[in-house]
Amino acid sequence: MSSLSRLYAFLKSSKAKTIIHLNQLHAHIIKNGLEQHDLIINLFISRCTKLDAHPNHTITHYALSIFNLVVHPNAHLWNSILKAHIPSLPISISLFNRFNKLPKTTTPDDYTFSSLIKCCSINNGVWEGRLIHGLVLRIGVLGFVFVGTSLVDFYGKIGEIGSARKVFDEMPERNVVSWTAMVVGYLSLGDLRSARVVFDEMPLRDCAATAAWNAMVDGYVKCGDLDSARKVFDEMPERNVVSFTCLIDGYAKAGDMESARDLFDRAPRRDVVAWSALISGYVQNGNADRAVEMFVEMCKENVKPDEFAMVNLMSACSQIGSSDLALWVDSYVTRNSIDLSRPHIAATLIDMNAKCGNMDRATCLFEEMPKRDLVLYCSMIQGLSIHGRGALAVQLFSRMLEEGLVPDEVAFTVVLTACSRAGLVEEGMHHLCSMKNDYGLVPSPDHYACIVDLLGRAGHLEAAYELIESMPVEPHASAWGALLGACRLHCNIKFGEMVAGKLFQLEPRNPSNYVLLSNIYANANRWTDVLELRNRMREGCLRKIPGQSWI
């Protein structure tokens, strides 16, 4: 076999799948003067396209550098290089302008325009997409099904459903992808009625690809109409793993884990996405033990967990708070080379270790990160706060500011909670003022509740009460509840009765408020008042839910 044949066979295979391989191939093509072999260049560009998710765009750079060496690229090569650069609108437009200026022996075709329009859709190139539409009309390629379908998809994605429908209605020929694009366009705007009308009008709908059916199921799920989603699902002539996963995820997010599990067990095939949907459902609905069991079962069935499954597992461990389980998960992540450079994975791993008491490991992971963002800092600050290291948590917040990160509302909630737990009154008041004066953020009732809790724990009950009364937003029950807890801590009957009265109005059915006031009375030996409160609870059928512990 000649070297050219071997190169062709290698490019056709799935072996050329890393940036190292492409680097070697790039050098080989240039060294041996193969840049004029259209078939080889086209295969090389195609291989680059399949790996175009590389963060540094190095892979598509290889494709473009090889393409630029071709003296007279044909239309097929132009289309290949445009497809490779769909993620980059400026490069795609630049390439198209070069292509469009060539002699008319090589001109853009329907594949060229469909790739370019897809690029506009992905990159929100509204202005560019409209210009391309005008060019399509002028050249006369709108009648091609690929071009029309791409325009329907483009206008649907940018929310111009009227334009999408106009293009759709004027198409002389439509395929199942065209119909699906129109359905999805309506669904993206929440217009289920119009989507259903188009779906029902689809020719040979029962023989159509599963994509349109899945789009309808997904549309109903996203709008919270699970009954209609299930009806469409049951009508489907053929279901695939996407159909099952979509509905499983819908049931899980609605809290109906029984239906989600039943559907999961009935699925003929279950990939990692389906497993992740079910595991995530158990985590979100507070059943962390079941989530861990499902993860173990998934591994036994030789389904390799992806990053989403690992994040769900780590979230489950955070809920359980088991140090041993966290160590096992941490070890699993290390053994299986899970990419910790992704901030959300690193943040979840740090959060899990911190909440499970493995602060040394959490700190080590945090310090090893080459770049720390707001989420990572908040996970670490919260972990320190939970384990009684409030002063260190506040110091870490200051370090975050020194690194130039701008805190948001969540970050301030985390640091104010840390101040409250550690009794750092001065620091807490400073950060509340900084939030307003330095960052232009409006404190929410949750932020004020943290400060009320902080002042209350420190014994400044009157100041806490005055803060609630002077809040620019309507105080909710958590602020008054924090103050009532402080009244119990400091055995202050006067404020306790006043605050409890507010809570009885806001939450007349919450037994915890009655119990807290009852405890205040009991500490003052006012047993008649205790008996009266208990009678009120009995008459109102109010019963405190017993506390639970993982220990």
Secondary structure as the mmCIF struct_conf table of DSSP 4:
data_model
#
loop_
_struct_conf.conf_type_id
_struct_conf.id
_struct_conf.beg_label_comp_id
_struct_conf.beg_label_asym_id
_struct_conf.beg_label_seq_id
_struct_conf.end_label_comp_id
_struct_conf.end_label_asym_id
_struct_conf.end_label_seq_id
HELX_RH_AL_P HELX_RH_AL_P1 SER A 3 LYS A 12
BEND BEND1 SER A 13 SER A 14
BEND BEND2 THR A 18 THR A 18
HELX_RH_AL_P HELX_RH_AL_P2 ILE A 19 LYS A 31
TURN_TY1_P TURN_TY1_P1 ASN A 32 GLY A 33
TURN_TY1_P TURN_TY1_P2 GLU A 35 GLN A 36
HELX_RH_AL_P HELX_RH_AL_P3 ASP A 38 LYS A 50
TURN_TY1_P TURN_TY1_P3 LEU A 51 ALA A 53
TURN_TY1_P TURN_TY1_P4 PRO A 55 ASN A 56
HELX_RH_AL_P HELX_RH_AL_P4 THR A 58 PHE A 67
TURN_TY1_P TURN_TY1_P5 ASN A 68 LEU A 69
BEND BEND3 VAL A 71 HIS A 72
HELX_RH_AL_P HELX_RH_AL_P5 ALA A 75 ALA A 84
TURN_TY1_P TURN_TY1_P6 HIS A 85 PRO A 87
HELX_RH_AL_P HELX_RH_AL_P6 LEU A 89 ASN A 100
TURN_TY1_P TURN_TY1_P7 LYS A 101 LYS A 101
BEND BEND4 LEU A 102 LEU A 102
TURN_TY1_P TURN_TY1_P8 LYS A 104 THR A 105
BEND BEND5 THR A 106 THR A 106
HELX_RH_AL_P HELX_RH_AL_P7 ASP A 110 ILE A 122
TURN_TY1_P TURN_TY1_P9 ASN A 123 ASN A 124
HELX_RH_AL_P HELX_RH_AL_P8 VAL A 126 ILE A 139
TURN_TY1_P TURN_TY1_P10 GLY A 140 GLY A 140
TURN_TY1_P TURN_TY1_P11 LEU A 142 GLY A 143
BEND BEND6 PHE A 144 PHE A 144
HELX_RH_AL_P HELX_RH_AL_P9 VAL A 145 LYS A 157
TURN_TY1_P TURN_TY1_P12 ILE A 158 GLY A 159
HELX_RH_AL_P HELX_RH_AL_P10 ILE A 161 GLU A 170
BEND BEND7 PRO A 172 PRO A 172
HELX_RH_AL_P HELX_RH_AL_P11 VAL A 176 SER A 188
TURN_TY1_P TURN_TY1_P13 LEU A 189 GLY A 190
HELX_RH_AL_P HELX_RH_AL_P12 LEU A 192 GLU A 201
BEND BEND8 MET A 202 MET A 202
TURN_TY1_P TURN_TY1_P14 PRO A 203 LEU A 204
HELX_RH_3T_P HELX_RH_3T_P1 ARG A 205 CYS A 207
BEND BEND9 ALA A 208 ALA A 208
HELX_RH_AL_P HELX_RH_AL_P13 THR A 210 LYS A 222
TURN_TY1_P TURN_TY1_P15 CYS A 223 GLY A 224
HELX_RH_AL_P HELX_RH_AL_P14 LEU A 226 GLU A 235
BEND BEND10 PRO A 237 GLU A 238
HELX_RH_AL_P HELX_RH_AL_P15 VAL A 241 LYS A 253
TURN_TY1_P TURN_TY1_P16 ALA A 254 GLY A 255
HELX_RH_AL_P HELX_RH_AL_P16 MET A 257 ARG A 266
BEND BEND11 PRO A 268 PRO A 268
HELX_RH_AL_P HELX_RH_AL_P17 VAL A 272 GLN A 284
TURN_TY1_P TURN_TY1_P17 ASN A 285 GLY A 286
HELX_RH_AL_P HELX_RH_AL_P18 ALA A 288 LYS A 300
TURN_TY1_P TURN_TY1_P18 GLU A 301 ASN A 302
HELX_RH_AL_P HELX_RH_AL_P19 GLU A 307 ILE A 320
TURN_TY1_P TURN_TY1_P19 GLY A 321 GLY A 321
HELX_RH_AL_P HELX_RH_AL_P20 SER A 323 ARG A 335
TURN_TY1_P TURN_TY1_P20 ASN A 336 SER A 337
TURN_TY1_P TURN_TY1_P21 LEU A 340 SER A 341
BEND BEND12 ARG A 342 ARG A 342
HELX_RH_AL_P HELX_RH_AL_P21 PRO A 343 LYS A 355
TURN_TY1_P TURN_TY1_P22 CYS A 356 GLY A 357
HELX_RH_AL_P HELX_RH_AL_P22 MET A 359 GLU A 368
BEND BEND13 PRO A 370 LYS A 371
HELX_RH_AL_P HELX_RH_AL_P23 LEU A 374 ILE A 386
TURN_TY1_P TURN_TY1_P23 HIS A 387 GLY A 388
HELX_RH_AL_P HELX_RH_AL_P24 GLY A 390 GLU A 402
TURN_TY1_P TURN_TY1_P24 GLU A 403 GLY A 404
HELX_LH_PP_P HELX_LH_PP_P1 LEU A 405 PRO A 407
HELX_RH_AL_P HELX_RH_AL_P25 GLU A 409 ALA A 422
TURN_TY1_P TURN_TY1_P25 GLY A 423 GLY A 423
HELX_RH_AL_P HELX_RH_AL_P26 VAL A 425 ASN A 437
TURN_TY1_P TURN_TY1_P26 ASP A 438 TYR A 439
HELX_LH_PP_P HELX_LH_PP_P2 LEU A 441 SER A 444
HELX_RH_AL_P HELX_RH_AL_P27 PRO A 445 ARG A 457
TURN_TY1_P TURN_TY1_P27 ALA A 458 GLY A 459
HELX_RH_AL_P HELX_RH_AL_P28 LEU A 461 GLU A 469
TURN_TY1_P TURN_TY1_P28 SER A 470 SER A 470
BEND BEND14 PRO A 472 VAL A 473
HELX_RH_AL_P HELX_RH_AL_P29 ALA A 477 LEU A 489
TURN_TY1_P TURN_TY1_P29 HIS A 490 CYS A 491
HELX_RH_AL_P HELX_RH_AL_P30 ILE A 493 LEU A 506
TURN_TY1_P TURN_TY1_P30 PRO A 508 ARG A 509
HELX_RH_AL_P HELX_RH_AL_P31 PRO A 511 ASN A 523
TURN_TY1_P TURN_TY1_P31 ALA A 524 ASN A 525
HELX_RH_AL_P HELX_RH_AL_P32 TRP A 527 GLU A 539
TURN_TY1_P TURN_TY1_P32 GLY A 540 CYS A 541
HELX_LH_PP_P HELX_LH_PP_P3 LYS A 544 GLY A 547
#
